[in-house]
């Protein structure tokens, strides 16, 4: 099987990670494109002694640690055409503890695998994840709107949100209900399922809400590949059903991390 075919199933999830890491679909997808361009330019440099998914994320991290895209564009004027044009603002750079947490909690890598990806020791990964969890506990509390039509899932999400110290402003099961709740009590974060009870769309509900005010959004779906194509405007933060508690916590924390970076005075 060609290297391209081996890597193809992993690209949507690398986009998910890259978007969460950068807080932006545009920036995240640009890093994924740069990673693929580097592989095409030098296929013999791709790690052949590890699983293709590990090799893909390893090359991604090598690029991430050396270049930070500011505007999602790549500079094609230099020799290899794959250097980033500028460094991202410091406030939009994800610290090492959060990188370790996203790789373990969201992407499901073991501590040993994460150590390989980040090129540090496994014991350092344990310390970084612990530090990320402390950062979550210290994070500013938010009012959260949950848009989810499955009662059991909604209850699970509500419990996770409240256990993190956040408040739940409401649980909506339809598009209209979600918009009404958002207008009645403006949330600081929205967690939205894609398919809702009356066959309405969580995506449309979020569009209606964002037309009124800006708020970070995390989408929840059983079919993440459909929203991780990199071919159109798509969510920055995405949770896959069925989800782990740690995954939801990591996504919430990261979404609020970037929201705080944007709203905090420079």
Secondary structure, DSSP 4 states (H G I P E B T S, - for coil): --HHHHHHHHHHHHHHHHHHHHT-HHHHHHHHHHHHHHHHHTGGGS-SSS-HHHHHHHHHHHHHHH---SSS-EE-SSSSS-EESSPPPGGGSPPHHHHHHIIIIIS---HHHHHHHHTS-HHHHHHHHHHHHHHHHHSPP-EEEEE-S-HHHHHHHHHHHHHTT-EEEEEE-SHHHHHHHHHHS--SEEEEESB-TTS-BHHHHHHHHHTT---EEEEEES-GGGG--SSS---SEEEESS--HHHHHHHHHHHHHHHHHHHS--
